[in-house]
Amino acid sequence: MLKFFKARLKGKNEVPPVKTNAFGFAKFVANRNRTKIKFALEVEDIKNFVQAHIHFGKRGVNGPVIVFLFWC
């Protein structure tokens, strides 16, 4: 069974929160063995976009970065 995940990206969800007009969406799908993921990342109203990554941790806590999202 494929596993789907999604995330709304907002400045207020950062730790600590930041005031920004930028926002985005991230969608992920894991393969059946959950050894690979595919993702789509869409951001709006942001300049100098450099990187995206996923933290591991509870809501409201800046856990460690576990993966960087990049594309070729």
ABEGO torsion letter per residue (X at the ends): XBBBBBBBBBAAABOBBBBBABBBBBBBBBBAAGABBBBBBBBBGBBGBABBBBBBEBBGBBBBBABBBBBX
